[in-house]
């Protein structure tokens, strides 16, 4: 089974729990995307 390949136009996105802004998938979040809740470190800390 092949891993899902994303292009820039089909990247999944979420809404930040803290600030409410949408943010897109990043390569560094590939294995933990289901656990990501915040768009940045700053939002995570507040």
HTML snippet that shows the backbone in 3Dmol.js (N, CA, C, O; Angstrom):
<script src="https://3Dmol.org/build/3Dmol-min.js"></script>
<div id="view" style="width:600px;height:400px;position:relative"></div>
<script>
const pdb = `
ATOM      1  N   UNK A   1       0.828  -1.176   0.000  1.00  0.00           N
ATOM      2  CA  UNK A   1       0.000   0.000   0.000  1.00  0.00           C
ATOM      3  C   UNK A   1       0.881   1.251   0.000  1.00  0.00           C
ATOM      4  O   UNK A   1       1.763   1.391   0.847  1.00  0.00           O
ATOM      5  N   UNK A   2       0.645   2.146  -0.936  1.00  0.00           N
ATOM      6  CA  UNK A   2       1.449   3.353  -1.063  1.00  0.00           C
ATOM      7  C   UNK A   2       0.977   4.426  -0.085  1.00  0.00           C
ATOM      8  O   UNK A   2      -0.220   4.553   0.174  1.00  0.00           O
ATOM      9  N   UNK A   3       1.922   5.200   0.460  1.00  0.00           N
ATOM     10  CA  UNK A   3       1.512   6.324   1.307  1.00  0.00           C
ATOM     11  C   UNK A   3       0.813   7.398   0.476  1.00  0.00           C
ATOM     12  O   UNK A   3       1.033   7.498  -0.731  1.00  0.00           O
ATOM     13  N   UNK A   4      -0.013   8.183   1.117  1.00  0.00           N
ATOM     14  CA  UNK A   4      -0.740   9.247   0.426  1.00  0.00           C
ATOM     15  C   UNK A   4       0.235  10.336   0.002  1.00  0.00           C
ATOM     16  O   UNK A   4       1.035  10.814   0.806  1.00  0.00           O
ATOM     17  N   UNK A   5       0.163  10.722  -1.267  1.00  0.00           N
ATOM     18  CA  UNK A   5       1.014  11.794  -1.787  1.00  0.00           C
ATOM     19  C   UNK A   5       0.152  13.031  -1.961  1.00  0.00           C
ATOM     20  O   UNK A   5      -0.894  12.979  -2.608  1.00  0.00           O
ATOM     21  N   UNK A   6       0.581  14.126  -1.396  1.00  0.00           N
ATOM     22  CA  UNK A   6      -0.158  15.368  -1.506  1.00  0.00           C
ATOM     23  C   UNK A   6       0.545  16.335  -2.448  1.00  0.00           C
ATOM     24  O   UNK A   6       1.774  16.380  -2.499  1.00  0.00           O
ATOM     25  N   UNK A   7      -0.235  17.103  -3.187  1.00  0.00           N
ATOM     26  CA  UNK A   7       0.303  18.207  -3.959  1.00  0.00           C
ATOM     27  C   UNK A   7      -0.119  19.493  -3.251  1.00  0.00           C
ATOM     28  O   UNK A   7      -0.957  19.455  -2.351  1.00  0.00           O
ATOM     29  N   UNK A   8       0.447  20.618  -3.643  1.00  0.00           N
ATOM     30  CA  UNK A   8       0.126  21.863  -2.960  1.00  0.00           C
ATOM     31  C   UNK A   8      -1.362  22.183  -2.980  1.00  0.00           C
ATOM     32  O   UNK A   8      -1.889  22.771  -2.036  1.00  0.00           O
ATOM     33  N   UNK A   9      -2.032  21.800  -4.045  1.00  0.00           N
ATOM     34  CA  UNK A   9      -3.450  22.112  -4.154  1.00  0.00           C
ATOM     35  C   UNK A   9      -4.339  21.162  -3.363  1.00  0.00           C
ATOM     36  O   UNK A   9      -5.514  21.460  -3.146  1.00  0.00           O
ATOM     37  N   UNK A  10      -3.805  20.026  -2.928  1.00  0.00           N
ATOM     38  CA  UNK A  10      -4.617  19.051  -2.199  1.00  0.00           C
ATOM     39  C   UNK A  10      -4.153  18.803  -0.776  1.00  0.00           C
ATOM     40  O   UNK A  10      -4.502  17.780  -0.187  1.00  0.00           O
ATOM     41  N   UNK A  11      -3.376  19.714  -0.208  1.00  0.00           N
ATOM     42  CA  UNK A  11      -2.921  19.541   1.166  1.00  0.00           C
ATOM     43  C   UNK A  11      -4.097  19.630   2.126  1.00  0.00           C
ATOM     44  O   UNK A  11      -4.958  20.497   1.975  1.00  0.00           O
ATOM     45  N   UNK A  12      -4.141  18.732   3.119  1.00  0.00           N
ATOM     46  CA  UNK A  12      -5.211  18.843   4.098  1.00  0.00           C
ATOM     47  C   UNK A  12      -4.981  20.072   4.981  1.00  0.00           C
ATOM     48  O   UNK A  12      -3.848  20.528   5.134  1.00  0.00           O
ATOM     49  N   UNK A  13      -6.039  20.593   5.547  1.00  0.00           N
ATOM     50  CA  UNK A  13      -5.894  21.744   6.427  1.00  0.00           C
ATOM     51  C   UNK A  13      -6.751  21.555   7.661  1.00  0.00           C
ATOM     52  O   UNK A  13      -7.673  20.740   7.674  1.00  0.00           O
ATOM     53  N   UNK A  14      -6.439  22.316   8.700  1.00  0.00           N
ATOM     54  CA  UNK A  14      -7.170  22.311   9.964  1.00  0.00           C
ATOM     55  C   UNK A  14      -7.320  23.751  10.428  1.00  0.00           C
ATOM     56  O   UNK A  14      -6.716  24.663   9.864  1.00  0.00           O
ATOM     57  N   UNK A  15      -8.129  23.945  11.459  1.00  0.00           N
ATOM     58  CA  UNK A  15      -8.303  25.257  12.062  1.00  0.00           C
ATOM     59  C   UNK A  15      -7.638  25.220  13.435  1.00  0.00           C
ATOM     60  O   UNK A  15      -7.865  24.295  14.216  1.00  0.00           O
ATOM     61  N   UNK A  16      -6.823  26.219  13.725  1.00  0.00           N
ATOM     62  CA  UNK A  16      -6.102  26.304  14.993  1.00  0.00           C
ATOM     63  C   UNK A  16      -7.094  26.454  16.145  1.00  0.00           C
ATOM     64  O   UNK A  16      -8.035  27.242  16.059  1.00  0.00           O
ATOM     65  N   UNK A  17      -6.884  25.700  17.219  1.00  0.00           N
ATOM     66  CA  UNK A  17      -7.755  25.726  18.384  1.00  0.00           C
ATOM     67  C   UNK A  17      -7.674  27.074  19.102  1.00  0.00           C
ATOM     68  O   UNK A  17      -8.678  27.543  19.638  1.00  0.00           O
ATOM     69  N   UNK A  18      -6.503  27.700  19.122  1.00  0.00           N
ATOM     70  CA  UNK A  18      -6.301  28.940  19.853  1.00  0.00           C
ATOM     71  C   UNK A  18      -6.760  30.174  19.085  1.00  0.00           C
ATOM     72  O   UNK A  18      -7.570  30.952  19.589  1.00  0.00           O
ATOM     73  N   UNK A  19      -6.249  30.357  17.873  1.00  0.00           N
ATOM     74  CA  UNK A  19      -6.516  31.603  17.144  1.00  0.00           C
ATOM     75  C   UNK A  19      -7.627  31.472  16.105  1.00  0.00           C
ATOM     76  O   UNK A  19      -8.134  32.486  15.625  1.00  0.00           O
ATOM     77  N   UNK A  20      -8.018  30.252  15.747  1.00  0.00           N
ATOM     78  CA  UNK A  20      -9.098  30.047  14.797  1.00  0.00           C
ATOM     79  C   UNK A  20      -8.710  30.200  13.335  1.00  0.00           C
ATOM     80  O   UNK A  20      -9.577  30.169  12.462  1.00  0.00           O
ATOM     81  N   UNK A  21      -7.436  30.364  13.057  1.00  0.00           N
ATOM     82  CA  UNK A  21      -6.975  30.504  11.671  1.00  0.00           C
ATOM     83  C   UNK A  21      -6.733  29.138  11.049  1.00  0.00           C
ATOM     84  O   UNK A  21      -6.313  28.204  11.732  1.00  0.00           O
ATOM     85  N   UNK A  22      -6.996  29.024   9.758  1.00  0.00           N
ATOM     86  CA  UNK A  22      -6.707  27.746   9.087  1.00  0.00           C
ATOM     87  C   UNK A  22      -5.202  27.598   8.826  1.00  0.00           C
ATOM     88  O   UNK A  22      -4.510  28.585   8.576  1.00  0.00           O
ATOM     89  N   UNK A  23      -4.710  26.372   8.887  1.00  0.00           N
ATOM     90  CA  UNK A  23      -3.317  26.106   8.540  1.00  0.00           C
ATOM     91  C   UNK A  23      -3.241  24.790   7.795  1.00  0.00           C
ATOM     92  O   UNK A  23      -4.078  23.907   7.983  1.00  0.00           O
ATOM     93  N   UNK A  24      -2.229  24.664   6.944  1.00  0.00           N
ATOM     94  CA  UNK A  24      -2.072  23.493   6.082  1.00  0.00           C
ATOM     95  C   UNK A  24      -1.090  22.491   6.646  1.00  0.00           C
ATOM     96  O   UNK A  24      -0.272  22.802   7.512  1.00  0.00           O
ATOM     97  N   UNK A  25      -1.195  21.280   6.129  1.00  0.00           N
ATOM     98  CA  UNK A  25      -0.304  20.182   6.459  1.00  0.00           C
ATOM     99  C   UNK A  25       1.135  20.559   6.149  1.00  0.00           C
ATOM    100  O   UNK A  25       1.408  21.242   5.162  1.00  0.00           O
ATOM    101  N   UNK A  26       2.050  20.113   6.995  1.00  0.00           N
ATOM    102  CA  UNK A  26       3.488  20.308   6.747  1.00  0.00           C
ATOM    103  C   UNK A  26       4.193  18.966   6.823  1.00  0.00           C
ATOM    104  O   UNK A  26       3.762  18.061   7.537  1.00  0.00           O
ATOM    105  N   UNK A  27       5.260  18.853   6.095  1.00  0.00           N
ATOM    106  CA  UNK A  27       6.019  17.601   6.034  1.00  0.00           C
ATOM    107  C   UNK A  27       6.434  17.126   7.427  1.00  0.00           C
ATOM    108  O   UNK A  27       6.401  15.927   7.704  1.00  0.00           O
ATOM    109  N   UNK A  28       6.820  18.048   8.301  1.00  0.00           N
ATOM    110  CA  UNK A  28       7.271  17.655   9.636  1.00  0.00           C
ATOM    111  C   UNK A  28       6.139  17.083  10.492  1.00  0.00           C
ATOM    112  O   UNK A  28       6.401  16.434  11.506  1.00  0.00           O
ATOM    113  N   UNK A  29       4.876  17.318  10.093  1.00  0.00           N
ATOM    114  CA  UNK A  29       3.715  16.792  10.813  1.00  0.00           C
ATOM    115  C   UNK A  29       3.183  15.516  10.173  1.00  0.00           C
ATOM    116  O   UNK A  29       2.110  15.047  10.552  1.00  0.00           O
ATOM    117  N   UNK A  30       3.897  14.949   9.224  1.00  0.00           N
ATOM    118  CA  UNK A  30       3.406  13.814   8.448  1.00  0.00           C
ATOM    119  C   UNK A  30       2.937  12.652   9.320  1.00  0.00           C
ATOM    120  O   UNK A  30       1.867  12.094   9.077  1.00  0.00           O
ATOM    121  N   UNK A  31       3.714  12.283  10.322  1.00  0.00           N
ATOM    122  CA  UNK A  31       3.379  11.119  11.143  1.00  0.00           C
ATOM    123  C   UNK A  31       2.451  11.439  12.307  1.00  0.00           C
ATOM    124  O   UNK A  31       1.879  10.526  12.902  1.00  0.00           O
ATOM    125  N   UNK A  32       2.292  12.708  12.641  1.00  0.00           N
ATOM    126  CA  UNK A  32       1.468  13.092  13.794  1.00  0.00           C
ATOM    127  C   UNK A  32       0.332  14.043  13.424  1.00  0.00           C
ATOM    128  O   UNK A  32      -0.174  14.760  14.288  1.00  0.00           O
ATOM    129  N   UNK A  33      -0.070  14.060  12.172  1.00  0.00           N
ATOM    130  CA  UNK A  33      -1.083  15.013  11.696  1.00  0.00           C
ATOM    131  C   UNK A  33      -2.384  14.929  12.493  1.00  0.00           C
ATOM    132  O   UNK A  33      -3.029  15.952  12.722  1.00  0.00           O
ATOM    133  N   UNK A  34      -2.778  13.738  12.915  1.00  0.00           N
ATOM    134  CA  UNK A  34      -4.016  13.591  13.675  1.00  0.00           C
ATOM    135  C   UNK A  34      -3.938  14.255  15.050  1.00  0.00           C
ATOM    136  O   UNK A  34      -4.967  14.606  15.627  1.00  0.00           O
ATOM    137  N   UNK A  35      -2.737  14.428  15.573  1.00  0.00           N
ATOM    138  CA  UNK A  35      -2.546  15.016  16.903  1.00  0.00           C
ATOM    139  C   UNK A  35      -2.312  16.522  16.865  1.00  0.00           C
ATOM    140  O   UNK A  35      -2.380  17.168  17.911  1.00  0.00           O
ATOM    141  N   UNK A  36      -2.040  17.107  15.699  1.00  0.00           N
ATOM    142  CA  UNK A  36      -1.729  18.529  15.580  1.00  0.00           C
ATOM    143  C   UNK A  36      -2.999  19.352  15.804  1.00  0.00           C
ATOM    144  O   UNK A  36      -4.023  19.119  15.161  1.00  0.00           O
ATOM    145  N   UNK A  37      -2.916  20.334  16.738  1.00  0.00           N
ATOM    146  CA  UNK A  37      -4.067  21.173  17.061  1.00  0.00           C
ATOM    147  C   UNK A  37      -3.790  22.652  16.853  1.00  0.00           C
ATOM    148  O   UNK A  37      -4.718  23.447  16.701  1.00  0.00           O
ATOM    149  N   UNK A  38      -2.513  23.024  16.847  1.00  0.00           N
ATOM    150  CA  UNK A  38      -2.135  24.431  16.826  1.00  0.00           C
ATOM    151  C   UNK A  38      -1.336  24.767  15.570  1.00  0.00           C
ATOM    152  O   UNK A  38      -0.613  23.921  15.043  1.00  0.00           O
ATOM    153  N   UNK A  39      -1.469  26.002  15.097  1.00  0.00           N
ATOM    154  CA  UNK A  39      -0.777  26.410  13.878  1.00  0.00           C
ATOM    155  C   UNK A  39       0.690  26.749  14.134  1.00  0.00           C
ATOM    156  O   UNK A  39       1.503  26.710  13.210  1.00  0.00           O
ATOM    157  N   UNK A  40       1.036  27.084  15.384  1.00  0.00           N
ATOM    158  CA  UNK A  40       2.411  27.487  15.676  1.00  0.00           C
ATOM    159  C   UNK A  40       2.745  27.223  17.140  1.00  0.00           C
ATOM    160  O   UNK A  40       1.867  26.915  17.947  1.00  0.00           O
ATOM    161  N   UNK A  41       4.013  27.348  17.464  1.00  0.00           N
ATOM    162  CA  UNK A  41       4.466  27.229  18.850  1.00  0.00           C
ATOM    163  C   UNK A  41       3.833  28.301  19.726  1.00  0.00           C
ATOM    164  O   UNK A  41       3.455  28.045  20.870  1.00  0.00           O
ATOM    165  N   UNK A  42       3.724  29.491  19.178  1.00  0.00           N
ATOM    166  CA  UNK A  42       3.140  30.613  19.928  1.00  0.00           C
ATOM    167  C   UNK A  42       1.710  30.305  20.371  1.00  0.00           C
ATOM    168  O   UNK A  42       1.345  30.552  21.521  1.00  0.00           O
ATOM    169  N   UNK A  43       0.912  29.770  19.464  1.00  0.00           N
ATOM    170  CA  UNK A  43      -0.468  29.399  19.806  1.00  0.00           C
ATOM    171  C   UNK A  43      -0.491  28.243  20.809  1.00  0.00           C
ATOM    172  O   UNK A  43      -1.349  28.201  21.691  1.00  0.00           O
ATOM    173  N   UNK A  44       0.429  27.328  20.677  1.00  0.00           N
ATOM    174  CA  UNK A  44       0.477  26.185  21.600  1.00  0.00           C
ATOM    175  C   UNK A  44       0.771  26.632  23.029  1.00  0.00           C
ATOM    176  O   UNK A  44       0.225  26.077  23.982  1.00  0.00           O
ATOM    177  N   UNK A  45       1.637  27.637  23.174  1.00  0.00           N
ATOM    178  CA  UNK A  45       2.024  28.129  24.499  1.00  0.00           C
ATOM    179  C   UNK A  45       0.946  28.944  25.201  1.00  0.00           C
ATOM    180  O   UNK A  45       0.919  29.010  26.430  1.00  0.00           O
ATOM    181  N   UNK A  46       0.050  29.569  24.425  1.00  0.00           N
ATOM    182  CA  UNK A  46      -0.945  30.444  25.075  1.00  0.00           C
ATOM    183  C   UNK A  46      -2.205  29.709  25.430  1.00  0.00           C
ATOM    184  O   UNK A  46      -3.133  30.304  25.979  1.00  0.00           O
TER     185      UNK A  46
END
`;
const viewer = $3Dmol.createViewer("view");
viewer.addModel(pdb, "pdb");
viewer.setStyle({}, {cartoon: {color: "spectrum"}});
viewer.zoomTo();
viewer.render();
</script>
